[in-house]
Amino acid sequence: MARERIQDSVVACSRRRFICAAAAAAAVVAPTLGLAQLPKKVFRIGYLNLRSGPNSSDEAFIQRLRELGYEVDRNIIVEYRWADNDLAQLEQQADELVRLNVDVIVTAVTPAVQAAKKATSTIPIVMAAAADPVSTGLITSLAHPGGNLTGFSFLTNDLAAKRIQLLREIVPSAARVAVLTWGAAQGSGSPSEQLVAQTVAAGRQLGFEISHVSIGDSGDVTTALEAMARTRPQALIVQVSSLTYEHRGVIVDAARRMHLPDMYETRLMVEAGGLVSYGPDVDELYRGAATYVDKILRGARPNDLPVEQPTKFELVLNLEAAKSRGIAIPPALLRRADKVIR
């Protein structure tokens, strides 16, 4: 009887040790489970952009891929293509990525998405940020994009009224607002035209006179700014684009010299010295694009992934810029800001 009790005790201890060991092993395996489930191949990602080089959004995209178990030059290769605001070069680079037979193309802004879609109807395309892809004809609907394209809508034009209201808070006495856009090769119904139309409509309700200055196909920002100055604006709204981003220093300096409160669609321009921005968190959109890339590489079809709209919007203020322009930001607005650059 004593011997049986001893044997039962040994068996119970052995069971406990096995259970503990199994639990420990599971704890070790769990963090790497996602990585282990990745298909065993090296994926090639085509990265097509109208800009001339990377910024924080591109870094956010790569960081999210790392979190999902991908590592550059180990299980993914990223084929970067920067068009330097050259639309002809953009189309050539899109064709080049198709010839490389990449597994997926990642892109952003309407002209780049259009170039990718023109280049292929079979390779999946993920747009990190595109203004109103339904009205521009890129997709059929948000829920069912159709074809080989999905991703994220920038939704920035729908915020035109909010930006006008913010400008009214900052400069209650202002009457004239200039809107600076780059509408090169986007055609009728482009995001630039939509932005101007919505800004004009919202501005009228608040007593603003809106003037529109387009940088045009030449990309001559200096000439456009000179034309803007002749309208004698008391505030400035700048459309986000690869060109306005590349020339952010020139645009911000012009606003500072003219003591203009300048409003932007993304915080990148405010971090470069602009006064205020209100719009989606673009880094989050690029992180979302990385998540969609992961789903596609695991077998999902683009048409089964709805185009998502941004859910996080941020108000960013630059107090140093306000001081240089002689503008006092209302305390109530400062309290509402998501980020204040001092």
N, C-alpha and C positions, 0 to 999 in steps of 0.2 A: 504493500500500500504506500509506504514511504517512497519506494523507488518510483511508483507511478506518478506521485505528486511532483517529484523532482523532474521527471520527464516532461510532465505537463508544463511545469514552470519554464523549462528550457525552450519548449516549443513556443510558448507565449512570448518569451523574450526574443526569440528568433523572428517571430512574426512582427513584433514591434520594431525591431531593427530593420527588417525589410521594408515596412511601411515608412519609417523615417527616411531610409535611404532613397526610396522611390520618390518621396516628397521632395527631398533635397535635389534629386536629379531633375525633377520636373521644374523646380525653381530655377535651375541653371539653364535648362533648355528653353523655357518660356520666353525670355527676352529675345532670343534669336530665332524664334519659330517663324516669324514673318520672313526673315532672310532665307531660312531653309526651304520655304515653300516657293521661292522664286524659281521660275524655269531656268534650267541650266544652260544658258547661252549668254553671249554678250550682245546687248541691244544697242542699236545705233539710233540716236535721237538727233533729228535735224532741228536746228535752232535758228529760225529766220527772223531778223529784226531790221527795221528801217533805220535804227540809230547807228551811231558810229562805234559804240562800245558799250560795255556792261555798266549797270548801276545796281543799287541795293535790291531791286526787284529780281534781277537775274540771280543774285546771291541767295535770295529767299527761295527761289525755285530749286536750286541745287541743294540747299540745306534740307528742304522737305524731302527730296529724293533720298538723301542720306538717311533720314528718319525712317523711310520706308524700306530700307535695306539695300539701296543702290550705292555703288561707289564708282566714281569715274575711273576709267582704265582698268577696272576689274570686271564689273558686269554691265557697265554702260560706257559708250563712247558718245560724246556730244560734239556734233559737227556745227560749230558756230559760223554764222554768216551775218555780217554787219554791212548794210547797204549804204551807210553814210548819207542818208536822205536822198539817194539817187533811185528814182522809181524804175528806171530801165535796168539798173544793176540788180535791183530787188527781184525782178522777174527772172533774170539770168540765174541768180542764186537759188531761187525756188526750183528752177529746172535742174540745176546742178544737184540739189538734194534728192530730187526724184531719181536722177541717174545713179546716185549712190545707193538707191533702194533702201533708204532709212526705214526704220520700223514705225516711226511716228514723226510728224513735224509739229513743232511748237512755235507759235508766232503771236503777235499782238499788233494792235491798231489796224484800222480798216484796210488801208492799201496793202499791207503785208498779208493779211488774211486773204484778200482778193487774189494776190499773186500766188499764194500757196494753193488756193482752190482752183485757179486756172491751170496750174501745173499738174495737178493730179486729182483723179476722182476715186482712187483706190487706197492710197496711203492715208491712214488716219491723221487728221489735223486737229490740234487742240489750240484754241485761241485763249491766251491768258487775259486779254482785255480788248474788247472791240465795242465801239459805240453802236448801240441799237442794231444788232445783226439782222433782225427781222426786216426793218424798214429799208436797210441797204441791200436786201436780197441775198444775204449770205446763207441764211437758214430759212426753213419753212415756218417753224414755230419754236418757242423756247422748250416746250415739252417734248417735241419730236423734231429735232433739227433737220433730219433727213440727210442722206448721203454720208460723206466721210468726215463731217465737221461737227465739233462740239466745243464746249469750253465755258467761258465766262464773259458776260456782257459788262461793259464799263458803266453804262447807265448814267453817264455824267450829264447829258443834256437835260434830263428830267429834273436836274437840280438847279437849273438856271434861275428860277424864281427865288429859291433859297439864297443864292449868291447875291442877287439884287437886294434882297431884304437885309443881308448882312452889310452890304455897302451902305445902305441907308442908315443903319445903326452907327457905322463908323464915321460917315460924313453926312449928317442930316441936311446940310445946306447944298449939297451937290445937285446939279441939274443935268450935266452932260456926262455920259459914259461912253467910252470907246471900247469896242470889242475887236481884239486882234486874233485872226485865225490864219491857218494855212490850209487852203482848200485844194491844193494841187492835185489834179487828175482824179478827183473824187466824183465829179459830175453832179448833176441835178439830184436833189434830195440827199446830199452828202451830210455827214455829221456836222460839218461847218455850217451849212445852210440851216440845219435844224437848230443848232445852238443860237445862231443870230435871230432866227424867227421867234424862238422861245424867250430869248433875252429881251427882244423888242416888246413882246406882248407883256412880259412881267414888268418891264421898265415903265411902260405907259401907266400901269395901274398905280405905280409909286411916284409918278411925275418925272421920270427920267426921259431925257432925249438920248436915243441910242444911235451912235455912228459906227459903221462897220469898216474895218480896214483889213484887207486880205493880203497876205505876204505874196501870194501868187506863185506861179510855176517857177519863177526865177530863183526863189528862195532868198531874195534880197531883203533881209530883215531891217537893215539900216534905212533903206528907202521907205519901207512900210512904216517905220517908226516916225520918220519925218512927215509922212502923209498924215499919220495919226496926230502929231503935234499941231498941225494946221487946223484940226477940228476943235482945238482948245478944250480938251476933255478935262473933267474934274475927278474922274476915276477911270480905272482901266480893268477890263476883264480879258484874260488871255486863255485861249483854248489850248488844251494839252495836245501836243503832237511831238513827233520825234524832232522836228525842226525847231520848234519853240524851246524844247528841252535843250537841244544842242547849243542854242543861242541864249540860254537863260541869263548869262552874265550881262549880255548886251541889253536885253529887255529890262532886267532888274535895274541896271544903271540908268536907263532912260526914265523909268518911273521915279527913281530917286531924284534925278536932276529936275524933273518936272513937279516934284512933290506930290505925286499921284498915289492915292491908295490903290494898290494893285491886287486884284483877286485872281487866284489860280484854281485849277481843278485838282491838283495833287500837292502833297506836302513837299515833294522834291524841289519845287520852285521856291517855296518859302525857306527851305533849308539853304537855298542858294542866295537868299537875301530878299526875297519877295515879302510882302506884308502879310497876306492872309490866304488860306486855301480852305476849301470845303469840298469834300468828295470822298470816294471810296478809298479804302486802304489798299493801294495797288500791290504792295508786298503780299497781302493776304490773297489777292486774286492769283498771283503767280504761284503761291503755295497750293492753292486749289487746282491750278493747272497741273502741277506735279502729281497731285493725287489722281487726277484723271489719266495722266500718262501711265501711272502705275496700274490702274484698272484696265487700260487698253492693252498694256504689255502682258497682263495676266489673262487676256482673252475677251474682254468686253468690246462690244461694237460701239462706235461713236454714236450711231443713231439711237442706241438704247440709253445713252447718257444725256439727260436734259441739259440745256444751256442754263447755267445758274446766273442769278443776278447778285450783286454785292449786298451783303447784309450789315457790313460795318462801315460807317461813315465817320470822318474825323474833321474837326475844326482845328486848324493850326494857325497860330499867330506868332509873329516875329516882332518883339518889342524893340530890338535894335533898329529894325527897318522902320518902325513907327517913329522912333526918335529922329532918324535921319530925314524923314519926310515932314516932321513937325506935326505929327498926328497923335492925338490922345485917344487911346483905346478905352471905350467905356468899361468900367469895372464889371458890370453885369456880363459883358461879352467875354472878358477874361475868365470869369468864373465858369463859363460854359465851355471854354476851350478844352479840347482833349490834349493838346500839347502847346506849350508856350516856350518859344525860343528867346532867351534873354541875352 
